[in-house]
Amino acid sequence: MIKPGDNSVNAYALCFAPDVYRNRNYPIVIRFHGKTDKSGLKVSAFTRFSLPDKEQKLSEDRPNEQQLDENSKTMYEIMRPLTYKSELRDEPVWCEAKATIFTLWKKALPLLTDNPYNHTYLLYWLKYLREKPTKSFM
């Protein structure tokens, strides 16, 4: 018999920089691995981020997750080099990135509404995605 909860799941974190850090990066979506609670309705334990440059592809039977992962990868690839240039702030490059990020969010939001496990994540700097997700920031 399979328990309804305590399952390993792929979930998505909507990562953004709050307050004084908001100029560090535009919001992006990143997949992470977690475990559900006993009811199976929400993620209660967060194990690791699934970074696009480190993670393998999902299976072919999950087209929504594949599309979300493609959007996530593009967002991450756009923001990663800009994050380290945020102090210098090349405005034309950041404006061009903003337009692309907004277009990707328009594609990602309908897919996220169909995903049962979504969380927001307070992200101060993209380098923190290399670490284990912190429950207090979710």
C-alpha positions, 0 to 999 in steps of 0.5 A: 500500500502506498502512503498518500504523503511522504513522497518525493516530488518535483516542485517549483520555487518562484524566486525573487529578491525582496526589499533592498535587494530587489535590484539584484535579479528579476524573479525567476522560477526554479525547480526543486526537490522536496517531500510532501507532508503526510496528507500529500497536499503540500511540500514540508521538506525541501531537499535541493534546487534543480539548477538548469546547468546541473540537472538532467532532463525530465522524462517525456511523459511530463510536457508541462514540467519540460516546458517549465524547465525550459523557461526556468533554464532560459531565465536562469541563463539570462539572470546569472551573468547579470546578477554579478553585474548588478553593481555596475547596472548596464541599463540597456542590458537589464531592460532587454533582459526584463522584456525577455523575462516578462515574456517567459513569465507569460508562458510559465504562469499558466503551467504553474497553475496546473502544478500542485506544488509551488512556493515563493522563495526569498532570494538575495543572490543567485549564488544561494540557489547552489545551497539547499533551500531554506524552509524559512525563506519559503 
